[in-house]
């Protein structure tokens, strides 16, 4: 005969619907922590005087590769210049800055001490004093600002001299429009400049070889 063995009582199981509810509460807690942590860096910290001396802008450069005569409107013919402007710190590394940028375009005078000839247009002026203005102009792939300088009569067969002037802010209240071009004096903080940076670039004609090697600034990274 076989002896009957009394089975041990099974462990109490948590009902399925309670397990699911607990899992969802855990997921929501993790998500909430992520949101809180993510929001912690949204407000910028004040920059110290040492930071400013170390990483503040010391120069600008009109990028010679990505600054070219372009078809800006898709009309099938050149109608302006896409200008790429780097702001550099003392280490020669790209950085950001606030202020006002002004571009001017001139004819090219060969074999002259000053190669700038006749000015071909009113200045193109843009401000970089708000988050929206910074986002509109900044190209994260190049770590530089990009600007479209419209000039319908421009030619790919001529030499040009493009100059850039960057008026840095002195920390006063800023404002102003995002429009470009703008003519006339600025009444915003760019007028209260703490420094003025310059650069110029000779834009060469687009030869047949260069026609097939055109460089265009990479598209902006989403979210930048």
C-alpha positions, 0 to 999 in steps of 0.5 A: 500500500502507498502511504498518503502524503499530505501536500504542502500548501502552495505559496500564495500567488499575487493576482495578475491584475495586481501584478500588472498594476504594480508594474505600471506604477514602477514604470511611471515612477522611473519615467517621472524620475527621468523627467525630473533629471532631464529638466534639471539642466534646462536652465543655464548656469551663470558663466564666471569671469574665468569661463569668459576669459578662457572660452569667450570669443576672440575671433571669427572666420568665414568658412572658405569651403562652405561659403559659396555662391548658391541657388538659394530660392530654387529658381535654377540660377545663382541668386545669393551667397550661403555664408558660414561663419565660425566664432572662435575662442582662444584655442581656435575652437568653435563657440557661440556668442551673442551680438550682431553680424553684418556682411558686406560684399564687394568687387575684387581688385586684383594686385591692390593693397586693399582688394575690396572694390565697389560695394555691391549691396546694402549690408546684410545684418542679423542678430543673435540675441535670442534663443530663437535667433541662435536656433535659426542660424546655428548648424550643429554639424559645422558648429558654426552659424549659417546665413543666406545673403540674397543678391539676384544679380550675383554671378558664378564667374566673378571674384568677390570679397565678402566681409563679416563684422561681429559686434559682441554684446556687453551683457546689457539687455538684448532684443531686436528682430530676426529679419535679414537683411536689415539696413540702418543703425541698430538700436539694440544691445549690439550697439553697446558692443564689448568687442568687434571681430572681423574677417574677409574671404575672397570668393573665387569663380566657380570653374567647371571642375569646381562645379562638380565639387560644390560643397553645401553646409550639412543640414542642421541636426534635428533639435539643434 
